[in-house]
Amino acid sequence: MPSSEAPSAALAVWLASSRDRRMSQLAEFVAFPSVSMDSQHVQDCHAAAGWLAQRMCSLGIDNVEVSPTGGLPIVYGDWLHAPGAPTVLVYGHYDVQPVEPHAEWDTDPFTVVVQGDRISGRGTADDKGQILIHLDAVEALLATTGTLPVNLRFVFEGEEESDAEHFDDWVVAHRDQLRSDVAFVSDTGLFEGNIPAITVGLRGLLGFQIDVYGSPVQLHSGSHGGVARNPALALATILNSFLDDNGKIAIAGFYDEVAELSPSAREQLEALPFDDASYLAALGVDQSVGETGRSLLERRGARPTLDVHGIWGGFRGEGLMTVIPASAHAKVSCRLVPNQEPGRIAELVRKHVSAHLPSGVRVEVSSLGQGAPLEVPTDSWVVSEAAAAVGSAFGREPVYVWEGGSIPACEALGRLLEVPVVIMGFTPPNCNTHAPNEWMSLSCYEFGLETVVRFLTQVGVAAQ
C-alpha cells in the first residue's frame, strides 16, 4: 500500500495533463437541468443520473446501478478490491436548485463558463462539481498507483434539493449492500477567506407551505373591503407572529430541546477568524438580525431559524387591480439544531398558525420536506484523518465549523448505517450556492481532488 505522500508528484502531473478533459466532463454534467423540485425536469434528472452512471462505469467502478426509489433514482456503484482495507461510502447529490430569477444570471445557468479561476454554472459547486472531485480522485489514484487504498461505495442522490423523501427508505432497503466503515460527504465549502474547513454541525430542515383562503372568488375591494377578511393581510398577520422583538422564534415550545453549545464547542466557534463587518459587506447588507445576545457565527450555524422564502396571492400585474384576493400563500422553513425533532416542531408550527389565524378565513399547512440535524464529534478518528489530509494538501490546519445549511443524508447515513460521518467540502464561501451565478473555483476543485486522494490514502494506511 502506498504511503500518504506517494501520490503527490505523480498526482501533480496527472492534474495538469487531465484538467481540460475533466472540465469538459463537468460541463457535460452541468448541462443537464436536473432541478428535482420541478416536475418539468424529471426526465432531465433521469438523464443526469444516467450520465453519472456511465462516468462511473468508465472508471472501472463495479455494480453501477441507477436504482429506483419511488421518486428520482439513486446512482450506486462500488469498488471492493482492497481486501482488509476499510470501506468508505461517498455521498453526493446530482440534483440542483432552480435557477430563478433567470434574468439575474450573467451566463446560461446550464452552460459551464470558465473565466480565469472561476467555473460558472448551476451545480458547479452544489453538488455536481464535488461529486466529480471524488470520481476524479478515483481516476487519479488508479492512474498514478494502479489501485485504490480503500474500498469504496458511491451513493449519489437525486432529491437532496427537494424533499429527500425516499432516501431513508432506500438506505434501509439496501443496508447490507451499503456496509461501510465511514461515510464521506462533500456538500459544504471552505470557511471565510478560503480557509479549509471540516463541518462538525449541520442544522436540520423543516419546510412547509401556508395557504390562507377567504371567499371562493376574488372580491371588489370597493364593494366588499372592510367587510370580507383579506387573506393576504391574514397571512401577513400569521407570518408576523413567528418572531418576537428580540429575534427569537415565538412558537410555544420551539426551544424546549435546544441545548447550548458545549464550552469546548463555543471556544472553537469564538476562535474562528471571522470579521462581522466584512461578512455583512459581502452580503450587501448593513446590519445583522437574529437573537439578541448571540454572536453572528452562532446565529448563522448553531441556533435555529425561521425564514419566509416566497409570498404570493392576488393581483401581481402592472398597475392597480383593486381586489381582495381569494387566497394567499407562503413557503416557510425552519433550520433546526441538535435535539430538535422535525416532526415535533412541525406540529408546534401547525398549532401556532391555528392560534394566530384571524377570523373569517381558513388555513392549510402542508409539509415541504424535513431533515434532522447532525453533530459530529471532533475527536472522531475519521475527523482526525480528514484534518491531516486537508492540512497536508493545503499547508494549514483546517477550522471546525457549524454549517447553517442542511444535508439530511448525513444524519440518515450516520443513524441508519451506524457509521461515523466526515463532512468536508471544497467550494469557495462566496460561490453563490442556491443563487444566480453559482460558481466553483478551479483552484479549490484541484485542492479538493488532492485532499480526497490524501484522505483515502491515509485511511488505508491507518488500517494497516
ABEGO torsion letter per residue (X at the ends): XBBAAAAAAAAAAAAAAAAAAAAAAAAAAAABBBBAABAAAAAAAAAAAAAAAAAAAAAGBBGBBBBBAGBBBBBBBBBBABBGBBBBBBBBBABBBBAOBAAABABBAABBBBBEABBBEBGAAOAAAAAAAAAAAAAAAAAAAGBBABBBBBBBBAAAABAGAAAAAAAAAAAAAABBABBBBBABBBBBGGBBBBBABBBBBBBBBBBBBBBABBBBAAAABGABBBAAAAAAAAAAAABBAAGBBABBGAAAABBBBBAAAAAAAAABBBBAAAAAAAAGBABBBEBBGBBAAAAAAABBBBBBABBBEEBABBEBBBBBBABBBBBBBBBBBBGBBAAAAAAAAAAAAAAABBBGBBBBBBBAEBBBBBBBBAABAAAAAAAAAAAAAAGBBBBBBBBABBBAAAAAAAAAAGBBBBBBBABBAAAGBGBBGBBBBAAAAAAAAAAAAAAAAAAAAAAX
